[in-house]
Amino acid sequence: MTEAFGDHFFRHEYGRLVALLVRRVGARHLEAIEDAVQIALLEAVESWPRGVVPDNPGAWLYRVAKNRLVDELRREARRDELAAERADVTLPSSSDDDSGDDLLRMLFLCCDDAIPVESQLVLALKTLCGFDVREIAERLFLTEANVYKRLERARARLREAPPAASELSREQLATRLPAVRAILYVLFTEGHLSSCARHAIRRELCDEARRLTLILAEHALSATPETFALLALMHLHLARMPARQDGSGGLLLLEEQDRSLWDQEQIQLGLAWLARSSEGEVFSRYHAEAGIAAEHCLAPSFSETRWERIVESYALLDRVAPSALHTLNRALAVAEWRGPAHGLAVIEGLEPPSWLSGSYLWSAVLSDLHRRAGHAVLAERHRETALELAPSEAVRRALRRRLG
């Protein structure tokens, strides 16, 4: 029976329950909360197939997790008063379930200035998005050992924080907003092209990221041009999602997609948010990336894409958020515009950082450009490396079609 819910249900419930319990007992007990939620989810996976699934699965999970947590906190308590206080946690009814607000609140808590920036993202992806350590390592180009270290640093900070630290001031919310946007961006990116071997695309992660970003965009404190641009980017990518997979679930390259399947309503929403993001003098990476996505959505065909505009946008992106990955994408756009030799010239002499040289992306681009430039031996060498490093079979199949 659990198949009827799917991985996305349990991943969503993980984040919702963690955020809900943190609001009730404090972020200092995050590890105990995560353990309790994990136990509740495991009990559901083990017991629901053997019996009747509860009428309200979310409430059932919350009740089991809450009871486990209360028991654990009672065991840890050194005073009867503390035990009694923790036992007062009650199950909310469906009418007062503010899970969206709880999730956003938890996102801002994860972005504590005292937590190293590199640990904030890892903490949020683990506690709210339900990513396992391997998925986080894949998406952030880290080793699993490094992910564990970053998690421990973040949790140590939350353990030391006083109870009042859970209530954030307007100044704290404003300061932490850029980090919150970065987390939502990574969450959307993981859904758009997943590192999970079983699923090339995880639409539910994209929808959750968009939902939370919309809450940001509608809140007075976070309704900024950068937030609008991020929301535009999400809508424009979601518009093309119906055409990104074939009937068997395989990934389709941009030039292979049936553009009649693109969601025009999503495109219009994306363009509207992009227009709102232009108000003011701020220009962020989200503006540049949304501009690139808009060019693809507005192009009548792959061959009629305004590649020169995309090249300009990648150049702007590299100025506001320098990255070898952006240079790599600019090289591909230049190759479409002016030919593969010019694309190779963009990355000539570029020494990629270790996180990129160890990724399939670097080898795939080199193979593609060398193949199109007629350098068969170099193309084949990089092709083999790209296929070996591909994170999933769906990506591997797409690479085989693209790289010959």
N, C-alpha and C positions, 0 to 999 in steps of 0.2 A: 504493500500500500504506500510505502514511502516514495515509490517511484512517481506517484501522482503529484508529489510536491517538487521533487527534483532538487539538485544542488543549490539552485538559486534561493529556494525557500529557506533552507537551513543557513545559508550564508547571510541572508537578510536578517533572519531571526537572531543569529549570533550577534551582529552589530546592534540590533534593536535592544536585545536583552542586556548586553553589556552597558549600553548608554543609560537604559532605564534604571538598572541597579546602582550604577555609579551616582546617579542623581539622588538616590535614596540613602546610600550609606557612605558615599564619598570616594574620591579617586584614590585615597590612600590604600583602599582594600582592592585595588584593581586585580591583582593576581588571584585572590580568593574568588573574586567575581568571575574572572575568566574560567577558572577551574569549575565553578558551579554551573556556568552556562554550558561548558563542554560536556559535563556529566549529563545535564538535562538533554542535550542533543543526542548523546550516545544512547540514553535510555529510550528516546523516541525511535531511533533507528532500529533498536533491538526489539522493542515491545509492540510498536504499531503494526508491523507485518503479521504478528501473531493474534491480534485482536482487532477491536474497533477503534478507528482513529477518533480522537475527541472531537466534539462539535466545534470547539474553539481551540485549534492546535496551538495558536500563539499564547493563549492564556494558560493552557496546560504546561507548556514549556516554561513560562514565567513562574508558575507555581512551584514546579520541581526545582528550578534554579534558585528561587528565593528560599525555599526550605533548606536546600543544601547550604546556601550561603549563611543563613541564620544559624544553622548547626555549627558551621565552621567558626563563625564569629563568637559564638557562645564558648566554644572550646578555647579560643584565643583570649577571651576576656579575662581580666584579672580582678574585676570588680562586678558585683551583681548589677550595679546601676547600668554599666555599659552593656551587659548582656540583655537587660530589659529594654534598653534603648534600641538595640539592633533587632530585637524581636518584634518591634512595632511596625516593621515593614509589612505593608498590606498589598494585596493584589488589586490593581486598578481595574475598573470596569472598562469596557470597550469605548464608552462615551468620553472618558477622560484620558484616553491614551494619546499622549503627545509625543509619539515616537520620533516624528520628524524633528521637533524642537530638541528632544533629548539627544538625537544623533548630532545635530549641529552644535549643541552645547558641548558634547564630548569632543567633537572636532577641535573646538576652541581650547578645551582643556589640554588636549594633546599638543597644542602649539604653544605651550608655556615657554616663555623666553629663557627660563633657566634650563630647559632641556635643549641639548645641542640640536641644531637645525637638522642634521642628518639623522638624528634619532626620532624627531617629531613625526616624520613621514612614515618611518617603519612602525612606530607605535600605532598610528592611526590605521594603517593598512591591516595590522594584525588584530587590533581590538575592535574596530568598527566594521571593517570590510570582510573580515573572516579569511584573509589571505593566510596561507601557511608560509612557513619560513622559505621553502623552496620557491614559491611563487614570488615572494618579495625579492629574493635574491635575483631571480630571472629578470624581473621588471626593472629593478634599480641597478643592475649590473654589479652586484655585490656577491661575495662568498656567503654561504650560509652561516659560517662562524662569525662573520662581520655583522650579519643581521642579528644574531643572538646577542652580541655585545651591545649593539645599539638599543635593543629592546631592554636589556638590563639597566643601561644608563637611564633610560626614560622612566622605567618603573621605579628605580631608586629615588628619583626626584619626586614622583607622586607619593611614594611612601613617606617621604619627609615633609610633604606639604601639610600645613595646618588645615583643619576642616573648612575654615572660611575661604581657603583658596579656591574652592569650587564656585564661588560667586564672583563673577568677573565684572570689572568696571567698564564703562564705555571706552576709556583709554586703552584698556587691555584688549578689548574686542577689536578696536581699530588697529592696534599694533600687530595682532595675530592674524588679521584677515589675509595678508599675502600668503602665509603658510597654509591657511585653510584652502585657499584657491588652488595652491600647488597640489594638495592632497586630492582634491576633487578632480583635477586634471589627470593625475596618475590613475585614479580609479576609473575614469572614463577611458583612458588609453588602454588599460588592461582589458576592458570589455571590448573595445574596438578591434584589438588584435591581441588575443590572449596568449599568455605563456603556458597555459594549461594544455597538456598534450591531448586531452579528449575533446576540447572545444576551441575551435579557431576564433569564434566570436561569442561573447557572452553579453547578449542584449540587456539582461537584467542589471548588470553592473553599469552599463551606459545609462539606463533609465534612472537608476538610483543616483548616479552622479548628477544627472541633469535635474532631477527633482530637488536635490539639496542645493544645487546652484541657483535654481529658480527661487528658493526660499531666501537665499542670500540677496538675489537681485531685487526682491520685493521688500527687503528690510531696510529701514532708513540708514542704519549704520554701515551697511555693506553694499548699498546700491551705488556702485562706482563704475566708471567706464571700463576698468579691468574686468569687473564681474560681468558686465554686459557682453564684453568681447568673448569671455570664456563661454558664456551661455550661447552666444552666436556660433562659436566653433562647434559646440556639441550638437546643436540643431543641424548644422550643415553637414556634419559627418553622419548623423543619424539618417538624414535624407537619402544618402546613398546606400545605406545598410541593406535594404531589401534586394539589391542587385549584386551584393558582394559574395554570395555563395551560390554554387550550382545545386542541382537537385539532390546530390549526395552529401552536401555540406562542405564541399571543397571550396577553397578561396578562389575568387575570380579576380584577375588583374584589372586595373582601371580600364585599359583598352578593350577588355573582353566583356565589360558590363553592358547590360541592356538598359540604356538611359531612360527608357519609357517606364521603368520600374521605380525610378527615383521619386521620392515623396515630395511633391511640389509644395504641399502645405508646410512641411518641415523647412524647405528651402526659403519660403517666404518669411517664416518665423525667424530663421537664422539671419536673413538680410535685415529684418526689422531691428533685431537686437544689435546687429553690427552697426546700423545707422545710429542707434542710441549711444553706442560706445564711442562714436566720433565726437560727441559733445565734450568740450574741454580740451586740455593740452596734453593729456597723458597718452603715450603710445607704448604698449606693452607687447610681450611676446604673444599674448592671446590675440591682440589686434592683427599682428602679422600672420599668425597661423589661420585665423578666421578669414583674412583676406585671401590667402592661398586656397582655402576650402571653397570660398565663394567663386573664385575663378573657375575651379573645376565644375562646380554646380551649374554655372551659367554657360559653360562651353557647349555648343551644339553637338560636338563630337570630340573624340580624343585628338584627332589631327587638327581640329580648329581651335584648340586651346590656346589662349594667349600666353605662351610660355615666357615671353619677355617680361610680362607682368609678374609671373610667378618667380622668375629669377630676381626681379627687383624686391619682391616681398621676402625672399630668403636672405637677401643681402641685408635688409632692414632687421630681420629676425636675428641675424648673426651679430648685429650691432647692439641690440638690447639684451640678448641672451646668448653670448658667444658659446658655440659648441661645435665640435668636429662633426657631429651628426647633422647639424644644419648645413655645414659646408658640403657634406656628402649629398644631401638632398638637392642643394643648389647645383652640384655637378650634374646630377641626373636631369634637372630642368634645363640646364645649359645645353646638354647633349640633345634634348628634344628640340631645342630652339635653333642651335647652330651646328649640331653634329657631334659625334662621339669624341673626336679629337679635342674639341674645345672643352668638352666635359672632363676629359682626362687632365687637361691643363689646369683646371680648377683645383684638383687634389694632388697635382704633381708636387712632390717634396713634403706633403703633409704627413706628419708622424702622428698617427692616431693614438689617443690614450689607451691604456691597457683594457679598459672596459669596452672600448669600441673594437679594438683589434681582435679581441676574443669573442666578438659577436658575429653572427652570420651576416649582419647587415653590411659590414665593411667588405667582406669577401664577395658578397652578392653584387654589390655595386661595381667593384673592380672587374668581376667576371663579365657583367653585362656590358660595361663600356669597352673593355678589351675585345669582346666578341664582336661588337658592332664596328670596332675600328679595324677588324681583321687580324687581331693578334691571337691566333687560335691556341697556342701553347699556354700563354698567360691566362687566357680566358678559362681553359679547362682546369688549370691548377687552382684558380680561385673558386671555380664552380664546385670542385670536390670539397674544398674547405667549407664553403657556404652550406652545402648539403649536410655535411657532418655536424655542423653547429646549429642547424635549424631546430627550434624548440618543439616543433610538432610535425606530424606527418602532413597535415593540411598545408603548412608553410612549405614543407619540403616539396610537395607536389606542385605548388605554385612556382617555386623556384625552378623546378625542372622545365616547366613550360616557358618561363621567361628566359632562362639561360641556355636553352637548347639541349 
